[in-house]
Amino acid sequence: MKALSLLSSLTERHLELTLKSGPHRTRVLDRPGLWLPEAEREQIRQTVTALAAKVEPRGALDYGVFLDDAQVWSQLCLTLVYDRQTGTLIAFNALRWIDLEETGREPILHLGLAMVDPDYQSRGVSWILYGLTVMLVFMRGGLRPMRVTSVSQVPAVVGRVAQSFKDTYPDGKADRPRFRHLRIARAIMADHRDAFGVGDDAWFEEDGFVIRNAYTGGSDAMKKAFDEAAHHRDAYINDLCRETLDYSRGDDFLQIGEMDLSIARGYLLRDVPRDSRKAVLMAGLFSVVQNWAAPAASWLNSKREWQGLRPAKASDV
């Protein structure tokens, strides 16, 4: 490994991990509103807000990670990328957990907002922002299939989500969503619009999974014209966005997909740089051991206490 080190602190209640690779230092914080000191949380919020103002100078964003709200931060999963030499924040991704009792599944991970400092674009951070945290969370969950969602009007993002996850709708190819897609979409639009900055006056078209008038709930400054938005390498994705979305009004696609073992393997072999794969696997291994192997070993030992697991009484064994 070249200039690569891994520091990780994984507990029963949260994931906190620092990964050093090449010129970057990446920090992953899961549900920081539950455990991160308020002063440190505020410092991160201010730094992220300053970077967002540099990336989107047209107006302030007022949702998710930009809010001084511990409850909101308790639902976030943050990926922060720093320049190792200067300590400057150069990119971030604010994912968000969405709890849907209606689906009877584990919480859904919303892919959220990703931003890169314009001075550091095309410098090898995309594999971190668009997959690392999802993969680590997937491994921490015991490699069980996990639903993910995304809301965007940017063709490059729409195409990346469509091609990076399994059973994704819309993807530019499937004619109609499956019932499970509809069920999740209806629940999200009914109760979780704030997760991606969509106001109450937006409406959802189930035929195509389009959110009309989406930029009125705190994400107003993110609205772009089609020519301003980054395009995808595949023309059919660009055509799908141009023909389906009204960019002057401000429409978004709501995409729903799934992360599973085959997707994780493809990400590791295709997107993660060769000299960083060992560190990523180590991080995932620590997570698996902490969440599965350690509790199982403690459960088999009837005389030792481990976190929330208590030893059985002598009369019971």
C-alpha positions in Angstrom: 0.0 0.0 0.0 1.3 3.4 -1.0 1.0 6.1 1.7 -2.0 4.3 3.0 -3.1 3.9 6.6 -6.4 3.1 8.3 -7.7 4.2 11.6 -11.1 3.0 12.6 -13.4 3.2 15.6 -16.4 1.1 15.2 -18.9 0.7 18.1 -22.3 -0.9 18.5 -24.1 2.4 17.9 -22.3 4.2 15.1 -19.7 4.0 12.4 -16.7 6.4 12.6 -13.9 5.7 10.2 -10.8 7.6 8.8 -9.2 6.3 5.6 -5.9 7.8 4.3 -5.2 7.1 0.7 -2.7 9.1 -1.5 -3.3 12.8 -1.2 -6.7 12.4 0.5 -8.0 11.7 4.0 -11.6 10.5 4.1 -13.8 10.5 7.2 -17.1 8.6 7.5 -19.5 9.6 10.2 -22.7 7.6 10.6 -25.6 9.3 12.5 -23.3 12.0 14.0 -26.3 13.8 15.6 -26.5 10.9 18.1 -22.9 11.0 19.4 -20.7 13.7 17.9 -20.0 16.7 20.2 -22.1 19.7 19.3 -19.1 22.0 18.8 -17.5 19.6 16.4 -20.8 19.1 14.6 -21.2 22.8 14.2 -17.6 23.2 12.9 -18.3 20.5 10.2 -21.6 22.2 9.3 -19.9 25.5 8.7 -17.1 24.0 6.7 -19.6 22.0 4.5 -21.8 25.2 4.0 -18.7 27.2 2.9 -17.8 24.5 0.3 -21.4 24.4 -0.9 -21.4 28.2 -1.4 -18.2 27.9 -3.5 -19.8 25.1 -5.6 -23.3 26.7 -5.9 -22.8 30.5 -5.5 -26.4 31.2 -6.7 -28.0 30.9 -3.3 -27.8 29.2 0.1 -29.1 25.6 0.6 -31.4 25.1 3.5 -32.0 21.4 4.2 -30.2 18.3 5.5 -26.5 18.7 6.4 -26.8 22.5 6.2 -29.3 22.7 9.1 -28.3 23.2 12.7 -30.6 20.4 13.8 -29.3 17.4 15.9 -32.4 15.3 14.8 -31.6 15.8 11.2 -27.9 15.0 11.8 -29.0 11.8 13.6 -30.3 10.6 10.2 -27.2 11.5 8.2 -24.3 9.4 7.0 -21.5 11.8 6.1 -18.5 11.3 3.9 -15.9 14.1 4.2 -12.8 14.2 2.0 -9.8 16.4 3.0 -6.6 17.4 1.3 -4.0 15.7 3.5 -1.4 18.5 3.1 -3.6 21.5 3.9 -6.4 19.8 5.9 -8.9 21.6 3.6 -12.3 20.0 3.0 -12.4 19.4 -0.7 -15.5 17.2 -1.1 -18.4 15.7 0.8 -21.4 13.5 0.4 -24.4 13.8 2.8 -26.3 10.5 2.7 -29.5 10.1 4.7 -31.2 7.2 6.4 -34.9 6.9 5.7 -37.0 4.7 8.0 -40.0 3.3 6.2 -42.2 1.1 8.4 -44.5 0.6 5.4 -41.9 -1.6 3.6 -41.1 -3.9 6.4 -37.4 -3.6 5.5 -34.2 -2.2 6.9 -33.8 1.6 6.6 -33.3 2.9 3.1 -30.1 4.9 2.4 -30.7 8.0 0.3 -27.7 8.8 -1.7 -28.0 12.5 -0.9 -26.0 15.5 -2.0 -22.4 15.2 -3.2 -20.1 18.2 -3.9 -16.5 18.6 -5.0 -14.5 21.8 -4.7 -14.1 23.1 -8.3 -10.3 23.4 -7.7 -10.1 19.6 -7.0 -12.4 18.2 -9.6 -11.0 15.3 -11.7 -8.5 14.4 -8.9 -9.7 11.0 -8.0 -12.3 11.5 -5.4 -15.4 10.2 -7.3 -14.8 6.6 -6.2 -15.0 7.8 -2.6 -18.1 10.0 -2.9 -20.1 7.6 -5.1 -19.7 4.2 -3.5 -17.3 3.9 -0.6 -19.8 4.7 2.2 -22.6 2.7 0.7 -20.2 -0.3 0.4 -19.1 0.0 4.1 -22.6 0.3 5.3 -23.6 -2.7 3.3 -20.8 -4.8 4.8 -21.6 -3.5 8.3 -25.2 -4.7 7.7 -24.0 -8.3 7.2 -24.0 -8.2 3.3 -27.8 -8.1 3.3 -29.4 -6.5 0.2 -30.0 -2.8 0.9 -32.4 -0.4 -0.9 -31.0 3.0 -2.0 -32.7 6.0 -3.4 -31.6 9.1 -5.3 -33.2 12.4 -6.4 -31.6 14.3 -9.3 -32.1 16.1 -12.6 -28.4 15.9 -13.5 -28.0 13.3 -16.4 -24.5 12.2 -15.1 -26.0 11.4 -11.7 -29.1 9.7 -13.1 -27.0 7.5 -15.3 -24.5 6.6 -12.6 -27.3 5.5 -10.2 -29.0 3.6 -13.0 -25.9 1.7 -13.9 -24.3 1.3 -10.5 -27.1 -0.4 -8.6 -29.4 -3.4 -9.2 -33.0 -3.3 -10.1 -33.0 0.5 -10.5 -36.0 2.4 -11.7 -36.1 4.6 -13.7 -33.0 3.5 -15.6 -33.9 4.6 -19.2 -34.7 1.0 -20.2 -37.6 -0.4 -18.0 -41.1 0.6 -19.2 -42.7 0.7 -15.8 -41.7 0.3 -12.1 -42.2 -2.8 -10.1 -44.8 -2.7 -7.3 -42.0 -2.6 -4.6 -40.7 0.5 -6.3 -44.1 2.2 -6.2 -44.6 1.3 -2.6 -41.3 2.8 -1.5 -41.8 5.9 -3.7 -45.3 6.6 -2.3 -44.0 6.3 1.3 -41.0 8.6 0.7 -43.1 11.3 -1.1 -45.7 11.2 1.6 -43.4 11.6 4.7 -39.8 12.2 3.7 -39.6 15.0 1.2 -37.4 17.0 3.6 -34.6 14.3 3.1 -33.8 15.8 -0.3 -35.1 19.4 -0.1 -38.5 19.0 -1.9 -41.3 21.3 -0.8 -45.0 20.4 -0.2 -46.1 22.1 -3.5 -44.2 19.6 -5.6 -46.1 16.7 -7.0 -45.1 13.2 -8.0 -45.9 11.4 -11.2 -45.9 7.7 -10.8 -45.7 7.2 -14.5 -41.9 7.8 -14.9 -41.1 8.6 -11.2 -40.8 12.3 -11.8 -41.0 14.9 -9.1 -42.5 18.0 -10.7 -41.6 21.5 -9.3 -39.0 19.9 -7.0 -36.8 22.9 -6.1 -39.0 24.7 -3.5 -38.0 23.0 -0.2 -34.6 24.3 0.6 -32.7 23.0 -2.5 -33.7 26.0 -4.7 -30.2 26.9 -5.7 -29.5 23.5 -7.1 -31.9 23.9 -10.0 -30.0 23.9 -13.4 -30.8 24.3 -17.0 -30.2 21.2 -19.1 -27.1 22.6 -20.7 -25.6 23.5 -17.3 -26.0 20.0 -15.9 -23.2 17.4 -16.4 -24.2 15.0 -19.1 -23.8 11.2 -19.1 -21.5 9.3 -21.5 -24.5 7.4 -22.8 -26.8 9.4 -25.0 -30.0 7.6 -24.0 -29.7 8.9 -20.5 -29.3 12.4 -21.7 -32.3 12.0 -24.0 -34.3 10.6 -21.1 -33.6 13.6 -18.9 -34.1 16.2 -21.7 -37.4 14.7 -22.9 -38.9 13.8 -19.5 -37.9 16.7 -17.2 -38.9 20.3 -17.4 -35.7 22.1 -16.4 -37.2 25.6 -16.5 -39.7 24.6 -13.8 -37.3 22.3 -12.0 -38.1 18.6 -12.1 -36.3 15.6 -10.7 -36.2 11.9 -11.1 -36.7 9.8 -8.0 -34.7 6.6 -8.5 -34.9 3.5 -6.4 -32.3 0.7 -6.6 -30.6 -2.0 -4.6 -27.1 -2.7 -3.3 -26.1 -6.4 -3.0 -23.0 -8.5 -3.0 -22.5 -8.5 -6.8 -22.8 -4.7 -6.9 -20.2 -4.4 -4.1 -17.8 -6.7 -5.8 -18.1 -4.8 -9.1 -17.5 -1.5 -7.2 -14.4 -2.8 -5.5 -12.9 -4.2 -8.7 -14.0 -1.4 -11.1 -14.0 1.8 -9.1 -11.6 1.5 -6.2 -8.0 2.2 -7.0 -5.8 -0.9 -6.8 -3.6 0.6 -4.0 -6.7 1.4 -1.9 -8.6 -1.9 -2.1 -6.8 -3.5 0.8 -7.7 -0.6 3.1 -11.3 -0.7 2.0 -11.6 -4.4 2.7 -9.9 -4.0 6.1 -12.5 -1.3 7.0 -15.3 -3.6 6.0 -13.8 -6.6 7.8 -13.5 -4.6 11.1 -17.2 -3.7 10.7 -18.3 -7.2 10.1 -16.2 -8.5 13.1 -17.6 -5.8 15.4 -21.2 -6.3 14.4 -21.4 -10.0 13.9 -18.4 -12.1 15.0 -17.8 -10.4 18.3 -21.4 -10.5 19.5 -21.7 -14.2 18.4 -18.5 -15.1 20.3 -19.8 -13.3 23.4 -23.1 -15.0 23.2 -21.4 -18.4 23.2 -19.5 -17.4 26.4 -22.0 -17.6 29.2 -19.6 -16.1 31.8 -18.4 -12.9 30.2 -20.2 -9.6 29.7 -19.9 -7.8 26.3 -21.5 -4.4 25.9 -25.3 -5.0 26.0 -24.9 -8.8 26.4 -25.0 -10.1 29.9 -23.6 -13.4 31.2 -26.2 -16.0 32.2 -26.6 -16.8 35.9 -24.8 -19.9 37.1 -28.2 -21.6 37.8 -29.2 -21.1 34.1 -26.2 -23.0 32.6 
